[in-house]
Amino acid sequence: MRFFETNPTATIQDLCDIFYDNYENRVIHITLSSLNHMAKANRDKQIQDKYSQYKVHLDTDKTINGELRVITIKPNHKNFYAGESDVKAHVPFGNTSMECKIKSTDEYQYTITYKSDAIDKRLLTRLDAGAGTHRNKAPGIPLELTSVPTPHYHEYRNDGYDTRLFHLN
């Protein structure tokens, strides 16, 4: 019996405690599928249902209305400056906007987020830069693609899972 299948709410600390107790001859079988209980990917059902509209919208021309000025200190992240501007798309997908956040102590650590009110989560895509390596949690990702360095780009797949894409030019 696998630990995480019998303890679906287990944490990393629980896992560390088990390894610490290993001297008591406890046998543990851990597989990648059992670790998925700890870091389960979130599926956006609305994106899955509207995927063809989502993809057409992403591929269409867009313009930012006015200036995108990154000058406001984020109330919930005091070490980040942020700015947001409305975006007009040739093929609309609700009301869309673009937000840029830049870390005040490191101008190379920033996030550019493209959002819409057409879905509850609002996030359509995101570019992350300078914040280290992140993990692709979506099912079916080959092991060699689960660790994604920055900069990387988030985009939804047709099954509604958010994936991180990394391209070297």
DSSP file with accessible surface (Angstrom, degrees, kcal/mol):
  #  RESIDUE AA STRUCTURE BP1 BP2  ACC     N-H-->O    O-->H-N    N-H-->O    O-->H-N    TCO  KAPPA ALPHA  PHI   PSI    X-CA   Y-CA   Z-CA
    1    1 A M              0   0  192      0, 0.0     2,-0.3     0, 0.0    28,-0.3   0.000 360.0 360.0 360.0 133.3    0.0    0.0    0.0
    2    2 A R    >>  -     0   0   93      1,-0.1     4,-1.5    26,-0.1     3,-0.6  -0.653 360.0-130.8 -86.8 141.4    1.4    3.4   -1.0
    3    3 A F  H 3> S+     0   0   51     26,-0.5     4,-1.3    -2,-0.3     3,-0.3   0.891 104.3  45.6 -58.0 -48.1    1.6    6.1    1.7
    4    4 A F  H 34 S+     0   0    1      1,-0.2    -1,-0.3     2,-0.2     6,-0.2   0.707 108.0  57.5 -76.2 -17.8    0.0    8.9   -0.3
    5    5 A E  H <4 S+     0   0   95     -3,-0.6    -1,-0.2     1,-0.2    -2,-0.2   0.811 115.3  37.0 -77.3 -29.4   -2.8    6.7   -1.5
    6    6 A T  H  < S+     0   0   64     -4,-1.5    -2,-0.2    -3,-0.3    -1,-0.2   0.608 127.0  38.8 -93.3 -13.8   -3.8    6.0    2.1
    7    7 A N    ><  +     0   0   65     -4,-1.3     3,-2.1    -5,-0.2    -1,-0.2  -0.596  65.8 168.6-131.7  70.0   -3.0    9.5    3.3
    8    8 A P  T 3  S+     0   0   76      0, 0.0    -1,-0.1     0, 0.0    -4,-0.1   0.696  77.4  54.7 -64.6 -14.6   -4.2   11.9    0.5
    9    9 A T  T 3  S+     0   0  129      2,-0.0    -5,-0.1    29,-0.0    29,-0.0   0.266  80.1 135.3-100.1  14.1   -3.7   15.0    2.7
   10   10 A A    <   -     0   0    9     -3,-2.1     2,-0.2    -6,-0.2    -3,-0.0  -0.211  41.2-148.7 -61.8 151.0   -0.1   14.2    3.6
   11   11 A T     >  -     0   0   68      1,-0.1     4,-1.9     0, 0.0     5,-0.1  -0.654  30.9 -99.8-113.1 174.2    2.4   17.0    3.4
   12   12 A I  H  > S+     0   0  104      1,-0.2     4,-2.7    -2,-0.2     5,-0.2   0.899 124.8  56.6 -59.7 -39.1    6.1   17.3    2.5
   13   13 A Q  H  > S+     0   0  114      1,-0.2     4,-2.7     2,-0.2    -1,-0.2   0.912 103.9  52.6 -61.2 -41.0    6.8   17.3    6.3
   14   14 A D  H  > S+     0   0   62      2,-0.2     4,-2.0     1,-0.2    -1,-0.2   0.922 109.8  49.1 -58.2 -43.1    4.9   14.0    6.7
   15   15 A L  H  X S+     0   0   25     -4,-1.9     4,-2.1     1,-0.2    -2,-0.2   0.931 111.1  49.0 -63.6 -43.3    7.1   12.5    3.9
   16   16 A C  H  X S+     0   0   64     -4,-2.7     4,-2.4     1,-0.2    -2,-0.2   0.904 109.0  53.5 -63.3 -40.4   10.3   13.9    5.7
   17   17 A D  H  X S+     0   0   70     -4,-2.7     4,-2.1     2,-0.2    -1,-0.2   0.898 107.4  51.6 -61.2 -39.1    9.1   12.4    9.0
   18   18 A I  H  < S+     0   0    8     -4,-2.0     4,-0.2     2,-0.2    -2,-0.2   0.940 110.2  47.6 -65.5 -42.7    8.7    9.0    7.3
   19   19 A F  H >< S+     0   0  110     -4,-2.1     3,-1.2     1,-0.2    -1,-0.2   0.903 110.6  52.8 -64.8 -36.7   12.2    9.1    5.9
   20   20 A Y  H >< S+     0   0  173     -4,-2.4     3,-0.7     1,-0.3    -1,-0.2   0.894 109.7  48.7 -63.2 -38.3   13.5   10.1    9.3
   21   21 A D  G >< S+     0   0   42     -4,-2.1     3,-2.4     1,-0.2     5,-0.4   0.398  79.8 106.7 -81.2   5.4   11.7    7.1   10.9
   22   22 A N  G X   +     0   0   77     -3,-1.2     3,-1.6     1,-0.3     4,-0.4   0.761  61.3  74.2 -60.4 -23.9   13.2    4.8    8.2
   23   23 A Y  G <  S+     0   0  158     -3,-0.7    -1,-0.3     1,-0.3    -2,-0.1   0.703  82.3  71.0 -63.9 -15.5   15.6    3.3   10.8
   24   24 A E  G <  S-     0   0  106     -3,-2.4    -1,-0.3     2,-0.0    -2,-0.1   0.181 120.8-106.1 -85.4  18.3   12.6    1.5   12.2
   25   25 A N    <   +     0   0  145     -3,-1.6     2,-0.4     1,-0.2    -2,-0.2   0.783  62.6 163.7  64.9  28.6   12.6   -0.7    9.1
   26   26 A R        -     0   0  109     -5,-0.4     2,-0.5    -4,-0.4    -1,-0.2  -0.656  29.8-143.3 -76.6 131.1    9.6    1.0    7.6
   27   27 A V        -     0   0  113     -2,-0.4     2,-0.4     2,-0.0    -1,-0.0  -0.847  18.5-170.5 -99.9 129.5    9.3    0.2    3.9
   28   28 A I        -     0   0   40     -2,-0.5     2,-0.6   -26,-0.1   -26,-0.1  -0.965  13.3-163.1-125.3 132.1    8.0    3.0    1.7
   29   29 A H        +     0   0  113     -2,-0.4   -26,-0.5   -28,-0.3     2,-0.5  -0.958  16.2 177.4-113.0 112.9    7.0    2.9   -1.9
   30   30 A I        +     0   0   54     -2,-0.6     2,-0.3   -28,-0.1    -2,-0.0  -0.973   0.1 176.6-119.2 127.2    6.8    6.3   -3.5
   31   31 A T     >  -     0   0   44     -2,-0.5     4,-1.8     1,-0.1     5,-0.2  -0.812  44.5-107.4-119.9 166.7    6.0    6.8   -7.1
   32   32 A L  H  > S+     0   0  108     -2,-0.3     4,-1.0     1,-0.2    -1,-0.1   0.895 120.5  55.0 -60.7 -36.4    5.5    9.9   -9.2
   33   33 A S  H  4 S+     0   0   67      1,-0.2     4,-0.3     2,-0.2     3,-0.3   0.890 106.4  50.2 -67.3 -34.3    1.8    9.2   -9.3
   34   34 A S  H >4 S+     0   0    0      1,-0.2     3,-1.1     2,-0.2     4,-0.3   0.866 106.3  55.7 -72.8 -30.1    1.6    9.1   -5.5
   35   35 A L  H >X S+     0   0   46     -4,-1.8     3,-1.6     1,-0.2     4,-1.1   0.741  89.0  77.4 -71.5 -19.8    3.4   12.4   -5.2
   36   36 A N  T 3< S+     0   0   67     -4,-1.0    -1,-0.2    -3,-0.3    -2,-0.2   0.754  81.0  68.7 -61.3 -21.8    0.8   14.0   -7.4
   37   37 A H  T <4 S+     0   0   79     -3,-1.1     3,-0.4    -4,-0.3    -1,-0.3   0.834 101.8  46.5 -64.1 -30.3   -1.5   14.1   -4.3
   38   38 A M  T <4 S+     0   0   53     -3,-1.6    -1,-0.2    -4,-0.3    -2,-0.2   0.806 125.8  26.3 -81.3 -32.7    0.8   16.7   -2.8
   39   39 A A  S  < S+     0   0   22     -4,-1.1     2,-0.2    98,-0.1    -1,-0.2  -0.499  80.7 175.4-131.0  63.6    1.2   18.9   -5.9
   40   40 A K        -     0   0  144     -3,-0.4     2,-0.1    -2,-0.1    98,-0.1  -0.519  28.8-123.2 -76.7 135.7   -2.0   18.4   -7.9
   41   41 A A        -     0   0   17     96,-0.6     2,-0.5    -2,-0.2    -1,-0.1  -0.452  21.8-125.0 -74.9 148.9   -2.4   20.5  -10.9
   42   42 A N        -     0   0  118     -2,-0.1   120,-0.8   120,-0.1     2,-0.4  -0.832  17.5-151.0 -97.9 134.2   -5.6   22.6  -11.2
   43   43 A R  B     -A  161   0A 118     -2,-0.5     2,-0.8   118,-0.2   118,-0.2  -0.859   7.0-143.7-102.8 135.6   -7.8   22.3  -14.3
   44   44 A D     >  -     0   0    8    116,-2.7     4,-2.1    -2,-0.4     5,-0.1  -0.864  11.4-169.7-100.1 104.6   -9.8   25.2  -15.5
   45   45 A K  H  > S+     0   0  121     -2,-0.8     4,-2.6     1,-0.2     5,-0.2   0.848  84.7  57.5 -63.7 -34.2  -13.1   23.8  -16.7
   46   46 A Q  H  > S+     0   0   54      2,-0.2     4,-1.8     1,-0.2    -1,-0.2   0.911 107.5  46.9 -65.4 -41.2  -14.1   27.1  -18.3
   47   47 A I  H  4 S+     0   0    0      2,-0.2     4,-0.2     1,-0.2     7,-0.2   0.925 111.3  52.5 -64.4 -42.6  -11.0   27.2  -20.5
   48   48 A Q  H >< S+     0   0   60     -4,-2.1     3,-0.9     1,-0.2     4,-0.2   0.930 112.3  45.0 -58.5 -43.7  -11.6   23.6  -21.4
   49   49 A D  H 3< S+     0   0  106     -4,-2.6    -1,-0.2     1,-0.2    -2,-0.2   0.808 123.7  34.7 -70.0 -30.9  -15.1   24.4  -22.5
   50   50 A K  T 3X S+     0   0   66     -4,-1.8     4,-2.6    -5,-0.2    -1,-0.2   0.063  80.4 125.3-110.4  24.2  -14.1   27.6  -24.4
   51   51 A Y  H <> S+     0   0   53     -3,-0.9     4,-2.8     1,-0.2     5,-0.2   0.875  70.9  50.7 -59.3 -43.3  -10.7   26.3  -25.7
   52   52 A S  H  > S+     0   0   89      1,-0.2     4,-2.2    -4,-0.2    -1,-0.2   0.931 114.1  45.5 -63.9 -40.1  -11.3   27.0  -29.4
   53   53 A Q  H  > S+     0   0  111     -3,-0.2     4,-2.6     2,-0.2    -1,-0.2   0.906 112.2  53.3 -64.9 -41.2  -12.4   30.6  -28.6
   54   54 A Y  H  X S+     0   0    0     -4,-2.6     4,-2.5    -7,-0.2    -2,-0.2   0.938 110.7  45.3 -58.1 -49.3   -9.4   31.0  -26.2
   55   55 A K  H  X S+     0   0   54     -4,-2.8     4,-1.9     2,-0.2    -2,-0.2   0.914 112.7  49.8 -66.2 -41.7   -6.9   29.9  -28.9
   56   56 A V  H  X S+     0   0   80     -4,-2.2     4,-0.7    -5,-0.2    -1,-0.2   0.934 112.2  49.5 -61.3 -43.6   -8.4   32.1  -31.6
   57   57 A H  H >< S+     0   0    0     -4,-2.6     3,-1.1     1,-0.2    -2,-0.2   0.924 109.4  50.4 -61.7 -45.5   -8.3   35.0  -29.2
   58   58 A L  H 3< S+     0   0   24     -4,-2.5    -1,-0.2     1,-0.2    -2,-0.2   0.866 111.2  49.8 -61.9 -33.6   -4.7   34.4  -28.3
   59   59 A D  H 3< S+     0   0  121     -4,-1.9    -1,-0.2    -5,-0.2    -2,-0.2   0.543  95.3  92.4 -84.3  -7.2   -3.6   34.2  -31.9
   60   60 A T  S << S-     0   0   22     -3,-1.1     2,-0.1    -4,-0.7    -3,-0.0  -0.436  87.0 -90.5 -86.7 162.0   -5.4   37.5  -32.9
   61   61 A D        -     0   0  135     -2,-0.1    29,-2.7    28,-0.1    30,-0.3  -0.427  46.3-173.0 -69.0 144.7   -3.9   41.0  -33.0
   62   62 A K  E     -B   89   0B  67     27,-0.2     2,-0.4    -2,-0.1    27,-0.2  -0.964  12.5-160.3-138.0 153.6   -4.2   43.1  -29.9
   63   63 A T  E     -B   88   0B  87     25,-2.6    25,-3.1    -2,-0.3     2,-0.5  -0.992  21.1-125.7-133.6 144.0   -3.4   46.6  -28.8
   64   64 A I  E     -B   87   0B  72     -2,-0.4     2,-0.8    23,-0.2    23,-0.2  -0.746  25.8-129.4 -86.7 130.1   -2.9   48.1  -25.4
   65   65 A N  S    S-     0   0   81     21,-2.9    21,-0.4    -2,-0.5     2,-0.1  -0.722  70.5 -29.9 -81.8 109.1   -5.2   51.1  -24.7
   66   66 A G  S    S-     0   0   68     -2,-0.8     2,-0.2    19,-0.1    -2,-0.1  -0.364 106.1 -26.2  83.1-162.2   -3.0   53.9  -23.5
   67   67 A E        -     0   0  148     -2,-0.1     2,-0.8    17,-0.1    17,-0.1  -0.612  44.9-141.4 -89.7 148.9    0.3   53.5  -21.5
   68   68 A L        -     0   0   54     -2,-0.2     2,-0.5    17,-0.1    17,-0.1  -0.901  29.4-177.4-106.5  97.0    1.2   50.6  -19.3
   69   69 A R        -     0   0  146     -2,-0.8     2,-1.1    15,-0.2     3,-0.3  -0.889  19.1-155.8-103.9 124.3    3.0   52.4  -16.4
   70   70 A V        +     0   0   39     -2,-0.5    13,-0.3     1,-0.2    11,-0.1  -0.728  55.4 113.6-100.0  85.2    4.5   50.2  -13.7
   71   71 A I        +     0   0  103     -2,-1.1     2,-0.4    11,-0.9    -1,-0.2   0.496  41.3  97.6-133.2  -9.4    4.5   52.6  -10.8
   72   72 A T  E     -C   82   0B  89     10,-2.0    10,-2.9    -3,-0.3     2,-0.4  -0.707  68.5-128.5 -93.0 133.4    2.0   51.4   -8.1
   73   73 A I  E     -C   81   0B  85     -2,-0.4     8,-0.2     8,-0.2     5,-0.1  -0.649  30.7-117.1 -76.6 129.2    3.3   49.4   -5.1
   74   74 A K        -     0   0   35      6,-2.6     3,-0.4     3,-0.6     6,-0.3  -0.512  14.9-144.8 -68.3 127.5    1.2   46.2   -4.8
   75   75 A P  S    S+     0   0  103      0, 0.0     3,-0.3     0, 0.0    -1,-0.1   0.877 100.7  40.0 -62.1 -35.7   -0.7   46.3   -1.5
   76   76 A N  S    S+     0   0  110      1,-0.3     2,-0.2     2,-0.1    -2,-0.1   0.570 125.0  37.5 -91.9  -9.8   -0.4   42.5   -1.0
   77   77 A H    >   -     0   0   83     -3,-0.4     3,-2.1     3,-0.2    -3,-0.6  -0.699  68.9-176.7-138.0  83.3    3.3   42.4   -2.3
   78   78 A K  T 3  S+     0   0  155     -3,-0.3    -1,-0.1     1,-0.3    -2,-0.1   0.676  79.8  59.7 -62.6 -17.6    5.0   45.5   -1.0
   79   79 A N  T 3  S+     0   0   66     -6,-0.1    25,-3.3    24,-0.0    26,-0.5   0.237  96.1  79.0 -96.5  17.5    8.3   44.7   -2.8
   80   80 A F  E <   - D   0 103B  29     -3,-2.1    -6,-2.6    23,-0.3     2,-0.3  -0.975  63.9-151.5-124.6 139.0    6.6   44.7   -6.2
   81   81 A Y  E     -CD  73 102B  93     21,-3.0    21,-2.5    -2,-0.4     2,-0.3  -0.803  23.5-172.4 -97.5 149.2    5.6   47.6   -8.5
   82   82 A A  E     -CD  72 101B   7    -10,-2.9   -10,-2.0    -2,-0.3   -11,-0.9  -0.964  16.9-179.3-143.0 157.4    2.6   47.0  -10.8
   83   83 A G  E     - D   0 100B   8     17,-1.7    17,-2.6    -2,-0.3     2,-0.3  -0.979   7.9-165.5-152.5 149.9    0.7   48.5  -13.6
   84   84 A E  E     + D   0  99B  92     -2,-0.3     2,-0.3   -15,-0.3   -15,-0.2  -0.996   5.9 179.6-141.3 145.7   -2.3   47.5  -15.6
   85   85 A S  E     - D   0  98B  11     13,-2.2    13,-2.8    -2,-0.3   -19,-0.1  -0.995  32.8-105.2-145.0 147.0   -3.9   48.6  -18.9
   86   86 A D  E     - D   0  97B 104    -21,-0.4   -21,-2.9    -2,-0.3     2,-0.4  -0.390  32.3-148.1 -68.6 150.7   -6.9   47.5  -20.9
   87   87 A V  E     -BD  64  96B  11      9,-2.6     9,-0.7   -23,-0.2     2,-0.5  -0.970   2.9-152.9-124.6 135.0   -6.3   45.5  -24.1
   88   88 A K  E     -B   63   0B 139    -25,-3.1   -25,-2.6    -2,-0.4     2,-0.3  -0.932  15.4-164.0-108.1 129.7   -8.4   45.6  -27.2
   89   89 A A  E     -B   62   0B  15     -2,-0.5   -27,-0.2   -27,-0.2   -28,-0.1  -0.872  28.5-132.4-116.0 146.6   -8.4   42.4  -29.4
   90   90 A H  S    S+     0   0  155    -29,-2.7    -1,-0.1    -2,-0.3   -28,-0.1   0.886 111.4  34.7 -59.6 -39.2   -9.5   41.9  -33.0
   91   91 A V  S    S-     0   0   55    -30,-0.3    -1,-0.3   -34,-0.2   -31,-0.2  -0.929  99.0-140.2-115.3 102.9  -11.4   38.8  -31.8
   92   92 A P        -     0   0   99      0, 0.0     3,-0.1     0, 0.0   -35,-0.1  -0.196  23.7-174.9 -67.3 154.5  -12.7   39.6  -28.2
   93   93 A F        -     0   0   11      1,-0.8    25,-0.6   -36,-0.1    24,-0.1  -0.611  66.5 -65.6-141.5  69.9  -12.7   37.2  -25.3
   94   94 A G  S    S-     0   0   40     23,-0.2    -1,-0.8    22,-0.1     2,-0.6  -0.285  95.7 -30.8  74.4-165.8  -14.5   39.2  -22.7
   95   95 A N  S    S-     0   0  119     -3,-0.1    22,-1.6    -7,-0.1     2,-0.3  -0.791  75.4-162.5 -85.1 123.1  -12.9   42.4  -21.3
   96   96 A T  E     +DE  87 116B  10     -9,-0.7    -9,-2.6    -2,-0.6     2,-0.3  -0.779  15.2 173.3-114.0 152.6   -9.1   41.9  -21.4
   97   97 A S  E     -DE  86 115B   4     18,-2.0    18,-3.1    -2,-0.3     2,-0.4  -0.971  22.5-134.9-149.4 161.9   -6.2   43.6  -19.7
   98   98 A M  E     -DE  85 114B  46    -13,-2.8   -13,-2.2    -2,-0.3     2,-0.4  -0.977  18.1-168.2-122.2 134.0   -2.5   43.3  -19.2
   99   99 A E  E     -DE  84 113B  21     14,-2.8    14,-3.1    -2,-0.4     2,-0.4  -0.968   3.5-163.7-122.0 139.7   -0.7   43.6  -15.9
  100  100 A C  E     -DE  83 112B  12    -17,-2.6   -17,-1.7    -2,-0.4     2,-0.4  -0.987   4.4-172.2-121.9 130.8    3.1   43.9  -15.3
  101  101 A K  E     -DE  82 111B  45     10,-2.7    10,-2.4    -2,-0.4     2,-0.4  -0.992   3.0-174.0-121.0 132.7    4.7   43.4  -11.9
  102  102 A I  E     -DE  81 110B  51    -21,-2.5   -21,-3.0    -2,-0.4     2,-0.2  -0.992  28.2-119.0-128.1 131.5    8.3   44.1  -11.3
  103  103 A K  E >   -DE  80 106B  51      6,-2.6     3,-1.0     3,-0.5   -23,-0.3  -0.491  19.1-139.1 -69.2 131.8   10.2   43.3   -8.1
  104  104 A S  T 3  S+     0   0   58    -25,-3.3     3,-0.2     1,-0.3    -1,-0.1   0.789 101.1  43.2 -65.9 -26.4   11.6   46.5   -6.6
  105  105 A T  T 3  S+     0   0  110    -26,-0.5    -1,-0.3     1,-0.2     2,-0.2   0.469 122.9  34.5 -98.1  -3.1   14.9   45.0   -5.6
  106  106 A D  E X   -E  103   0B  55     -3,-1.0     3,-2.2     3,-0.2    -3,-0.5  -0.717  57.9-169.3-154.7  96.4   15.5   43.1   -8.9
  107  107 A E  E 3  S+     0   0B 122      1,-0.3    -3,-0.1    -2,-0.2    -1,-0.1   0.638  88.7  65.0 -65.8 -10.8   14.3   44.5  -12.2
  108  108 A Y  E 3  S+     0   0B 163      1,-0.1     2,-0.7    22,-0.1    -1,-0.3   0.480  86.8  78.3 -88.8  -3.4   15.0   41.2  -13.9
  109  109 A Q  E <   +     0   0B  42     -3,-2.2    -6,-2.6    -6,-0.2     2,-0.3  -0.906  67.5 134.4-106.0 105.8   12.3   39.5  -11.8
  110  110 A Y  E     -EF 102 129B  75     19,-1.5    19,-2.4    -2,-0.7     2,-0.4  -0.954  40.8-147.3-148.0 164.7    9.0   40.3  -13.4
  111  111 A T  E     -EF 101 128B  22    -10,-2.4   -10,-2.7    -2,-0.3     2,-0.5  -1.000   3.2-162.6-136.6 133.9    5.6   38.9  -14.5
  112  112 A I  E     -EF 100 127B  54     15,-2.1    15,-2.7    -2,-0.4     2,-0.4  -0.986  17.4-169.4-117.2 120.1    3.4   40.0  -17.4
  113  113 A T  E     -EF  99 126B  13    -14,-3.1   -14,-2.8    -2,-0.5     2,-0.5  -0.923  14.2-157.1-116.0 135.2   -0.1   38.7  -17.0
  114  114 A Y  E     -EF  98 125B  10     11,-2.6    10,-3.0    -2,-0.4    11,-1.5  -0.956  25.3-177.6-111.9 121.6   -2.9   38.7  -19.7
  115  115 A K  E     -EF  97 123B  32    -18,-3.1   -18,-2.0    -2,-0.5     2,-0.3  -0.824  16.1-173.2-124.8 160.3   -6.3   38.5  -18.1
  116  116 A S  E >   -E   96   0B   0      6,-2.2     3,-0.7    -2,-0.3   -20,-0.2  -0.992  29.1-139.5-148.2 148.3  -10.0   38.4  -19.1
  117  117 A D  T 3  S+     0   0   75    -22,-1.6   -23,-0.2    -2,-0.3   -21,-0.1   0.393  88.5  91.5 -86.8   7.5  -13.3   38.5  -17.3
  118  118 A A  T 3  S+     0   0   22    -25,-0.6     2,-0.3   -23,-0.2    -1,-0.2   0.669  92.3  39.7 -73.7 -15.9  -14.6   35.7  -19.7
  119  119 A I  S X  S-     0   0    2     -3,-0.7     3,-0.5     1,-0.1    -3,-0.1  -0.953  85.3-122.3-131.2 154.6  -13.4   33.2  -17.1
  120  120 A D  T 3  S+     0   0  138     -2,-0.3    -1,-0.1     1,-0.2    -2,-0.0   0.879 111.8  50.1 -63.8 -41.0  -13.6   33.2  -13.3
  121  121 A K  T 3  S-     0   0  106      1,-0.1     2,-0.9     2,-0.1    -1,-0.2   0.716  91.0-153.7 -70.2 -22.1   -9.9   32.8  -12.7
  122  122 A R    <   +     0   0   86     -3,-0.5    -6,-2.2     1,-0.2     2,-0.3  -0.016  52.9 120.3  74.5 -30.7   -9.2   35.7  -15.1
  123  123 A L  E     +F  115   0B  29     -2,-0.9    -8,-0.2    -8,-0.2    -1,-0.2  -0.484  25.7 163.1 -71.2 124.0   -5.7   34.5  -16.1
  124  124 A L  E     -     0   0B   1    -10,-3.0    32,-0.5     1,-0.5     2,-0.3   0.777  67.9 -15.4-102.6 -46.9   -5.3   33.7  -19.8
  125  125 A T  E     -FG 114 155B  13    -11,-1.5   -11,-2.6    30,-0.1    -1,-0.5  -0.967  59.3-163.8-150.4 164.3   -1.5   33.6  -20.1
  126  126 A R  E     -FG 113 154B  62     28,-1.3    28,-3.6    -2,-0.3     2,-0.5  -0.978  12.2-150.2-155.1 142.4    1.5   34.7  -18.1
  127  127 A L  E     -FG 112 153B  53    -15,-2.7   -15,-2.1    -2,-0.3     2,-0.4  -0.963  17.6-166.0-110.5 122.8    5.2   35.3  -18.7
  128  128 A D  E     +FG 111 152B   7     24,-2.7    24,-2.1    -2,-0.5     2,-0.4  -0.941   8.9 179.9-109.1 133.6    7.5   34.7  -15.7
  129  129 A A  E     +F  110   0B   7    -19,-2.4   -19,-1.5    -2,-0.4    -2,-0.0  -0.995  57.3   1.4-135.1 137.3   11.0   36.0  -15.7
  130  130 A G  S    S+     0   0   36     -2,-0.4     3,-0.1   -21,-0.2   -21,-0.1   0.545  87.6 109.9  75.7  11.6   13.8   35.8  -13.1
  131  131 A A  S    S-     0   0   43      1,-0.4    -1,-0.1   -21,-0.2     2,-0.1   0.084  79.0-113.6-108.8  24.3   12.1   33.8  -10.4
  132  132 A G        -     0   0   39     18,-0.1    -1,-0.4     2,-0.0     2,-0.3  -0.354  59.0 -23.0  84.1-161.2   14.0   30.6  -10.6
  133  133 A T        -     0   0   83     16,-0.2     2,-0.3    -3,-0.1    14,-0.0  -0.692  56.8-167.4 -94.6 138.7   12.7   27.2  -11.7
  134  134 A H  E     -I  148   0C  55     14,-2.8    14,-3.2    -2,-0.3     2,-0.4  -0.751  19.2-115.3-117.2 170.6    9.0   26.2  -11.5
  135  135 A R  E     -I  147   0C  93     -2,-0.3     2,-0.7    12,-0.2    12,-0.2  -0.897  10.2-136.7-115.3 132.5    7.3   22.8  -11.9
  136  136 A N        +     0   0    7     10,-2.9    27,-0.1    -2,-0.4     5,-0.1  -0.770  25.4 176.7 -79.7 118.2    4.8   21.7  -14.5
  137  137 A K        +     0   0   87     -2,-0.7   -96,-0.6    25,-0.3    -1,-0.1   0.507  36.9 116.7-102.8  -7.7    2.1   19.8  -12.6
  138  138 A A  S >  S-     0   0    6     24,-0.3     3,-1.1   -98,-0.1    -2,-0.0  -0.319  73.4-103.1 -64.0 143.5   -0.2   19.0  -15.4
  139  139 A P  T 3  S+     0   0   60      0, 0.0    -1,-0.1     0, 0.0    22,-0.1  -0.299 101.0  30.9 -66.3 150.1   -0.7   15.3  -16.1
  140  140 A G  T 3  S+     0   0   79      1,-0.3    -2,-0.1    -3,-0.1    -3,-0.0   0.465  77.9 139.6  84.9   1.8    1.1   13.7  -19.0
  141  141 A I    <   -     0   0   34     -3,-1.1    -1,-0.3    -5,-0.1     5,-0.1  -0.666  59.1-114.8 -78.4 127.2    4.1   16.0  -18.9
  142  142 A P    >   -     0   0   58      0, 0.0     3,-2.2     0, 0.0     4,-0.3  -0.299  25.5-113.8 -59.6 146.5    7.3   14.0  -19.6
  143  143 A L  G >  S+     0   0  113      1,-0.3     3,-1.7     2,-0.2     4,-0.5   0.871 115.2  58.1 -52.0 -40.3    9.6   13.9  -16.6
  144  144 A E  G 3  S+     0   0  149      1,-0.3    -1,-0.3     2,-0.1     3,-0.1   0.672 107.8  48.3 -69.6 -11.7   12.3   16.0  -18.5
  145  145 A L  G <  S+     0   0   98     -3,-2.2    -1,-0.3     1,-0.1    -2,-0.2   0.338  87.0  86.2-107.1   5.7    9.8   18.8  -19.0
  146  146 A T  S <  S+     0   0   30     -3,-1.7   -10,-2.9    -4,-0.3     2,-0.6   0.815  81.5  63.0 -77.7 -27.1    8.5   19.0  -15.4
  147  147 A S  E    S-I  135   0C  77     -4,-0.5   -12,-0.2   -12,-0.2    -1,-0.1  -0.875  71.1-176.6-100.7 116.5   11.2   21.4  -14.3
  148  148 A V  E     -I  134   0C   6    -14,-3.2   -14,-2.8    -2,-0.6     4,-0.1  -0.938  12.2-149.6-122.3 114.6   11.0   24.7  -16.2
  149  149 A P        -     0   0   48      0, 0.0   -16,-0.2     0, 0.0    -2,-0.0  -0.321  37.8 -67.8 -74.1 163.3   13.5   27.5  -15.7
  150  150 A T  S    S+     0   0   29    -18,-0.2   -21,-0.2    16,-0.1     2,-0.1  -0.700 105.6  57.5 -91.6 152.0   12.6   31.1  -16.1
  151  151 A P  S    S+     0   0   74      0, 0.0     2,-0.3     0, 0.0    16,-0.3   0.512  79.4 145.5 -75.5 146.4   11.8   32.9  -18.3
  152  152 A H  E     -G  128   0B   4    -24,-2.1   -24,-2.7    -2,-0.1     2,-0.4  -0.969  40.7-129.3-145.6 164.9    8.8   30.8  -19.2
  153  153 A Y  E     -GH 127 165B  75     12,-2.5    12,-3.4    -2,-0.3     2,-0.5  -0.933  13.7-143.4-120.5 130.9    5.3   31.3  -20.6
  154  154 A H  E     +GH 126 164B   1    -28,-3.6   -28,-1.3    -2,-0.4     2,-0.3  -0.831  29.1 160.4 -94.3 132.7    2.1   29.9  -19.1
  155  155 A E  E     -GH 125 163B  33      8,-2.3     8,-2.4    -2,-0.5     2,-0.2  -0.989  36.9-112.8-148.0 148.3   -0.6   28.8  -21.5
  156  156 A Y  E     - H   0 162B   8    -32,-0.5     6,-0.2    -2,-0.3     2,-0.2  -0.563  24.4-138.1 -81.4 144.6   -3.6   26.5  -21.1
  157  157 A R    >   -     0   0   55      4,-2.6     3,-2.0    -2,-0.2    -1,-0.0  -0.470  35.1 -97.3 -87.6 171.4   -3.8   23.1  -22.9
  158  158 A N  T 3  S+     0   0  108      1,-0.3  -107,-0.2    -2,-0.2  -106,-0.1   0.707 123.8  60.6 -67.2 -16.2   -7.1   22.0  -24.6
  159  159 A D  T 3  S-     0   0   36      2,-0.1    -1,-0.3  -108,-0.1  -111,-0.2   0.399 121.3-105.9 -90.0   4.0   -7.8   19.8  -21.5
  160  160 A G  S <  S+     0   0    0     -3,-2.0  -116,-2.7     1,-0.3     2,-0.3   0.452  75.8 134.0  91.9   0.0   -7.9   23.0  -19.3
  161  161 A Y  B     -A   43   0A  30   -118,-0.2    -4,-2.6  -114,-0.1     2,-0.4  -0.675  55.3-126.2 -87.5 140.1   -4.5   22.5  -17.5
  162  162 A D  E     -H  156   0B  34   -120,-0.8   -24,-0.3    -2,-0.3     2,-0.3  -0.663  32.6-173.9 -79.6 129.2   -2.0   25.3  -17.2
  163  163 A T  E     -H  155   0B   9     -8,-2.4    -8,-2.3    -2,-0.4     2,-0.5  -0.937  21.9-130.1-126.3 152.6    1.4   24.4  -18.5
  164  164 A R  E     -H  154   0B  40     -2,-0.3     2,-0.4   -10,-0.2   -10,-0.2  -0.894  22.3-159.9-101.8 128.4    4.7   26.2  -18.5
  165  165 A L  E     -H  153   0B  58    -12,-3.4   -12,-2.5    -2,-0.5     2,-0.5  -0.904   5.7-169.0-113.5 134.8    6.5   26.5  -21.8
  166  166 A F        -     0   0   77     -2,-0.4     2,-0.4   -14,-0.2   -14,-0.1  -0.985   6.5-178.5-126.2 125.9   10.2   27.2  -22.1
  167  167 A H        -     0   0  141     -2,-0.5     2,-0.5   -16,-0.3    -2,-0.0  -0.990  15.8-153.4-127.9 132.0   11.8   28.0  -25.5
  168  168 A L              0   0  145     -2,-0.4    -2,-0.0     0, 0.0     0, 0.0  -0.889 360.0 360.0 -98.8 130.0   15.5   28.7  -26.3
  169  169 A N              0   0  205     -2,-0.5    -2,-0.0     0, 0.0     0, 0.0  -0.759 360.0 360.0-102.1 360.0   16.0   30.9  -29.3
